[in-house]
Amino acid sequence: MARLEVAAIKGRLMFALLLISLAPLAAAQGTYTQIDVPGAIQTATNGIDSAGDLVGVYEDASDAYHGFLLSNGTYTTIDYPAHTHRSTILNGINDVGQIVGYASPGLGVLSFLYDLQTQTFTTLNYRGVDGTSAFSINNAGTVVGFINDSRVVGFEWTGSAYHEILPPGQTEAEVTAITGAGKLIGYYTGNLMFSFYNGRYRQIAIPNAPGALILGVNNAGTIVVGSYSPSLCQYCSFVYQNNTLQLLQFPGSIETSATGVNDGGEVVGSFRDASGGEHGFTWTPPADPRK
């Protein structure tokens, strides 16, 4: 299964630097649970809501890719209509039953919002561009992602209008996460991270996670997760909360990627086993002994 990750973006930063000071790296304690869609060749989990419902993508025996929802132990396949190119990917889910993702029903890539209650799809292609990718949605229904046309530009969709997200001095950028308050997180040149909130762009740096990419943030904006490449492993993930950076690596895996987190601290992502097979996982933090 192809990696469902953001690309590095070229450009140059010319705005304020926000440095996140972190404690030394600590191995994360907690519980890992493997996620595999029954009968699937490979599975990747990408998003999680406050109730612990998961969304992602799986590959079937005919090499087709399907979106899926895992809720209360039940797997449900969700495919964009006219699924002719055999590729639907679900990336994010909010607490009111809205899911975002993208599909390849033809030659291009289009994004969509799927409403679980009405079981309807809304196409989100920015200006009709067949290269719009939606990554995250908050409880207000604001969607973020990026457009890949003549250049790669982040976008924010509020339900009535699109807004391009491009830091000053940059030619390309991507947005992959949004908090409940509407703070955006994205990337540009060389995996450099930025946030955008109240009209202001700020660079984000995580000193103890070289080349780190933030791929998910909780609704409250107090926990971030992502991936990086420390010396301890080829490709690992992290969770950052309360000034502590913790390493996430599914036991026995050769690569681990964390892509989403909810307000309860439950992390969702994917890992590769020793044979190269891809599986989804959740990580649940240990109970707070003070409670």
N, C-alpha and C positions, 0 to 999 in steps of 0.2 A: 504494500500500500504506500502510495506517495505520501511524503511528510506534509502535513497540513500546517505549515508554519509561515510566518511573515518573512519577507525578503529584506535584506539590507538595502538601505536607500542612500544615494549619493547626495552630497550637498555640504553646506558649511553653516555653523551656528553663529548667530549674532544677537543673542539676547541673554537674559539673566540666567545664572547657574543656581540650581537648587541641589545641594549636596545632602543625601540621606546618610547620616552617620549610623553605622551599624556596629553591633557587638561582634566579636570573633565568631566564625562559622561553628555551628553546633549541629550534630547529627540529629535529625528529627525523630523523636519518640512518637509512637502512635500505632494505628492499625491500618495496614494496607489490605485492600480487597480487590481481587482481579475481576474484570468485567469482560465477558465474551457473549456476543449475541448468539443464541443457539443455532448451530448449523453454519455459522459464518466462517470464512477462511481467515479473516483478520478483522479486528475491531479497534476503533479509536473513539474515546470519549472526550468531548470538548467543552461542555457547559453544564452548570448545575444551578438549581434555584434553592430558595430557603428551605423547602420541604425535602430536599435531597433528590429531586427528579433530575435525571441526566439526559443529555442529548449528545449525539455523535454520528458516526458513519461506520458502516460495515461493508465488507466485500463478500459477495456470494461466490458460489462455485463456478459461475459463468463469467467471473471478473467484472461484474457490475457493482457499482457502489450505491448504497441506499442510506438515507437518513433514518435514525431511529430515536425513539423516546423510551426510557426505562423509568417507570413509575410504579411504586408499590409492588415491585417484583415482576411486573408485566412489561414485555418488550412490544413496542408498536412501530412498524415501519411507516415512515413518512417520506413520500417521494413527490417531487415537483411534477405537476401535470405535463403531459407530452414528454415523458422520460425517455426520449429517443437516444440520447447520448450516454445513457446508463451512468449518470453521476449526479447524486444529490448529497450534499454535506450540510449537517446541522451544526451550528457553532455556538449559539447562545440561547438561553431561556430566562424569562423573568418570572416574577411571582404571580402574575395575572394570566399565565397561560399563553404567552406570545413567544414564538421561536423564530430566530433568524438563521439564515444560511445562504448557500448559493448552489446553483445547478448548472449543468452544461447540456441543455436540451438540443443544441445545435452546434454551430461553430464557435459561438462565444460563451461567456460566463455571465449569468444573471443572478441577482440577489432577490431574496423574497422574505416576507414576513408571513408566518403561518399562525393562525389563531386556532387554538385547540378547541375553544368553545363552539365556534361556528364552523370549524374545519374548512376554512377558506384561506387561500393564498393571495397576498398582495405583492405584485412585482415592484422592486425598488430600483430598477435601472436608472442611474443618474443621467439625465439628458439623453436617454435611449442608448447609452454606451453599453455594448456587449462585453463588459469587462468590469462589472461592479461586484465587489465582494463584501458582504456584511459579516461582521465578526461578533458584535455584542449588542445587547439591548437592556435598558434599565426599566424599572417599574413604571416610569412615565411614558414608555413606548418610544423613547429616543434611540435610534439605531446608529451605530458607527461602523466604519470600515474603510475601504479605499477603492478608488477608481483607477483602472489600468487602461488608458486610451493612448494618446500620444505621449503621456507621462503618467506617473503614479502619484495620485493626490488623495489625502484622507478626506472623508466626508462625515457629516452629521446630518441625519434625517429626522425631522421633528414631527412628521406626519402631514405637514402642509408645505414644507420647504426643505431644500437641500442647502447645506453650507459647506463650502470647501475648507479643509483644514490643512494649512501649509505654513510652517514656521517662517519667520522673516529670514531672508537670505537663502532659503532652500528652494530647490526646483522639484523635489519629490518628497513624499512622506506617506506613512500609513498610520491608521488609528485602529487599535485592537481592543480597547477596553473603555468602559464608562461606569462611573459611580452613580448612586441614586441621586446625588445632587447635581449631576451633569458634568463632572470633571472628566476630561478625556485624557487618555494615555496613548502614546504612539511612538514611532521610530522614524529615523532618517539615517543619513550616512553612517556606515560602520557600526550598526546596531546601537547608535546613540539614542537615548530615550528623551521624550519630552512630555509635558503635561500642558493642557489648555483649559483654563477656567476663568470665568468673568472677563473674557477678552484678553487674557494675558498668557503668553507662552513662557514656559520655564523648562530648562534642561534638568533631567533627573540623572544622577549618578549613584551607583551602588558600589562602593569601593571594594567590598569583600566578595563580589560576584563578578569576576572579569568577563566582559562581553555579555553581560546579563540582558535578557529580553523579558520585560514584563508582559505576560500574555493574559493575565486575569486580575481582577480586583473585585472585592466584595462590595455589596451595596453601600455599606457605611464608609467605604474608602479607608478602612483601617488595616486591611490585609492585602498584600499583593503576592502573586505567584508568577513563576516563569521558568526559564531555562538558561543554563550557562555551561561552560566547560572548564571546571576546576581540574587540578592535577589529580584529584582522587578518582575521577572517572572520565570517560570520553564525552559523555553528554548527560548531565544531571539537571535536576530541577531544584528550586528553592521556594520557601515560603518565608515572607518577612512580616513580622508582627511584633509590636511592643519592643522595638529597637533590637530585635534578635533575628538574625539570618539563619535559617535552618536548611540543611541539605535534605532533599527528598530523592530517594533512589529505591525503586521497587526491588525487593530482595531477589538477587540472582539476575537482574536485568543488565543489558549492556548499554541501554539508553533509556532515559526517563524524561518525559516532558509534561509539566503541569500547566494546564490551560485555563482553569477556572476555580473559583472559591466562593463559598457563601458566607453569610454572617456568622454561622456557627463554626466556621473554620474548617469545614469539610472541603477537601481539595479533590479535583477531578483532573485526569490527564491520561496519558498513554505511555506504554513502555515496550521495548523490544526485548525478547528473550534471547537466550544464547544461540538459537538457531535462526534468529532474525525475524521471527514472527511478531506481529504487533497485537497488543491487547490493551483494553482500557483498564483504568484502575481508579479507586477512590482511596484517599488517605484521611483518616479521622484522628484528630489530635487527642492526646490523653486527657482524661478528666482532670479538671482543676482540683487539686487536693484541698484548696481553701473553701470549696463549696460543699 
